[in-house]
Amino acid sequence: MVRTVNPFVGSRVARAATGSVGVVGAAIAAGLVAERRAIRRRRNRPAAAAAPELRPIGGRVTTVIAADGVPLHVEETGPPDAPLTLVFVHGFCVSAESWVLQQRALSDLGRMVFFDQRAHGRSGPSEVGNCTIDMLIDDLYRVIRERVPGGPIILVGHSMGGMAVLGLAGAHPELFDDQIIGVALLSTSASELAQVALGLPALATAVVRRVLPGIAVGMRHTSSVLERVRGRGSDMSWEVTRRIGFGATDLPPTVITFLETMVSDTSVAVIAAFLPTLLDNDRMVAAARLAAIPTVLVVGDADLITPVAHSRAIAEILPDAELVVEQDAGHAIMLERPEAVNAAIRGLVQRSLAEVSLPLPRSRVGRPPAPVGAAADGAPPAERAAVADRDAGGTVV
């Protein structure tokens, strides 16, 4: 009989993880329990401002098959023959629906392509060993080749999606020579994500960093238990989402609920599978390949996941890039500060098209051309600075 030994259980790493994370977790939980009434009041209060319409994107649905057979859910909006295409690449633990406020406000820019990353949203499950940035890069490449085989492209990536965009520049630089004319990176890190403090005390952060690989393995082996504990839709889950996903913006509660629902739809097994690749990601060399095309970086200075220093590090090697820092905004910046994000994308489109002649779409032949990227929403952002395994068990998630 072959007995499978869980390297996490009973090990020194496990004891350290249990002790340190347990203390931190208990402290957070105790604080949230004490605040339960206040949390409930925040969650149920009437919105001070009109809540945005957070409806499904509702585009034309197609499927792209990844290299390993994973079906990727793709939605497209706008004229199929538009001269410009914007491709949106979402982040960790969410889905293409996270771009709904951009899809609605920027629809005049042209065709838009959204897709769910592997094991996220409506895309198919992935083997744990293929839950890597390298596979996300190849997935993005296949979506572009199949859904946007010709014509100029603006790439917009958030968080993990931004990492895939950076990786694409390294793996397929020819696309950035011939087709991709502009890049927007929102709340993105090119390296050293493992150094992020997540707002924890320095000592606790150091311990968590050391044991996190073992924690990821343990999460996969105990995912069913953790799914019951995480409390999807609960007041505690809602408050954790508010604190980690957003900054100090007074948002309508429905926006926080919208993000909490997407995160809760991402299983613990998927979260655990992607953690190692996110922590080990280093795309600084690839990021330098964006120097020749217009690039904008947008980040909140209260982002706990990809702090503003990570965007500044990218901006330092891209001296002609534009860096937009939103005061008191958090990680889910496209939902928290949609006006700033939309204005940054519009500006990027205008700069990218300054030296590119677009053909008229077939639907407008014989009619006066409409300006592409004409400003139609929002004031400029508040602050703008031109600165420029394979798993041993083969688990499927």
ABEGO torsion letter per residue (X at the ends): XBBBBBAABGBAAAAAAAAAAAAAAAAAAAAAAAAAAAAAAAAABBBABBBBBBBBAGBBBBBBBBAAGBBBBBBBBEBAABABBBBBBBBBGBBAAAAAAAAAAAAAAEBBBBBBBBGBEABBBBBAAABBAAAAAAAAAAAAAAABABEBBBBBBBEAAAAAAAAAAAABAAAAAAABABBBBBGBBABGAAABAGGBBAAAAAAAAAAAAAAAAAAAAAAAAAAAAAGBGBAAAAAAAAAAABBABBBBAAAAAAAAAAAAABBAAAAAAAAAAAAABBAAAAAAAAAABBBBBBBBAABAABBAAAAAAAAAABAABBBBBBBGBBABAAAABAAAAAAAAAAAAAAAAAABBBBBBAAABGBBBBBBGBBABEBBBABBBBBXXBBAAGBBX
